[in-house]
Structure formats: C-alpha cells, structure tokens
C-alpha cells in the first residue's frame, strides 16, 4: 500500500509539472531558440522566400525548418561544427555569395552556438557585397530570436 501511494504521488506530481509546463508554454510561446518564433520563420521561408536557397549560419535551424515545412525548405548548414572558424568557411561563403537569391539565418547574439556573424559580415564586405538584415523574428514577449540576411 505504501509503495502504491508513493508511486501514485510521484505520477501525480509529474503530471502536475507536465500540465503546468504545457500551460505556461501555451501562454508564452516558449523562450529563445525554443520559442514558437520558429513557426513564423518557417512559414516566411516557405511562402515569401519560396525557391530561394536558405543557409543556416548557426546550429539548430535545419531540422525544425525541414519538419515544419514538410521538407519543402531544406537549409544548407554553412557554419562548421567547430568553435573556431575553419579555413574552408570563407571559401564556402564566397561560393554562396555568388547566388543573389540566397538568404542567411542567424540566431541573435545571446542565443548563438557558433558565432559566425562578424566573419560573415566581414567576408561579404571583402567580396564587394553588401549584407542586409531583411527581417528579424521575435518571440511573443517582443525579444528578437532570429535574423535573416541577404547578400548582394
């Protein structure tokens, strides 16, 4: 009987925490890279940037966007998986810059895993191009989460 009461209490407490978590998530939309701003980003890429090349300049974009767009949008990952920028990074950027229909996705600075924004902006300038912030996506509380750039 004691074991049943103990297990029952644990299950009820766990269900209570789950309910509270999902309740708060429904109200706030989540936070940072775990916010529902990814839905607006995916919708924008699928509808407003249809057919354009999408390049993820940080970790965490590709799979959610593929899932939410039913793989109609498949971002290329161009950030590299090292904390240091590898030598091929700049060469790859130059190739990407050759396509003016490409958009580049970044997290805002506080949410960035692989810091590539400064190198990206510098390389665009070095290539004689202009990187333009086209759109910022916000979480429900108004804090920015994602930035979308173009290079021409």
Steps between C-alpha positions, in 0.01 A plus 500: 500500500786736584669425168177565310452831682861601434486411131158664467629820663799509266280448194254770612780748571657424164168552323455827688840625387429390141167680504653819644782490243265462204264762642786753529630405156158560346486846660857616436584317177830388647827683530805560287579228245223291659231756423221475248675768292637207297148453358497856364851458361413171327177647360688805368764286332242269349267771370696823456840353408373200305765362266781699656807334646490507881828483692515434874790689655452339840398169649133422558324626187501213254291227662221721642460680167503173306237358734273805500511543122469127431849518347398761243771720652833326562759742639865446416717507812803723442629578849733204556493293815804646672505793738788638291437606143661250266691607187233375258234718663593812303535314172154347548353841577642643176329220307172568680529874431500422126126422524309822570182304581656361818385592851708443812358410841655604830395480861526823696831533682386370841362181344785424259683168521758563226590869477534572129316830450806729514698272266200483264461879490876553453518245220204657320675836515830345384314344205367843400148406608254654741340285770154630587287404797168428328288384790513422870268246661383557856368283779166598649648727768660713229858377539679425172598139430593461131654730239477446125762659275548530125825580318514692176 
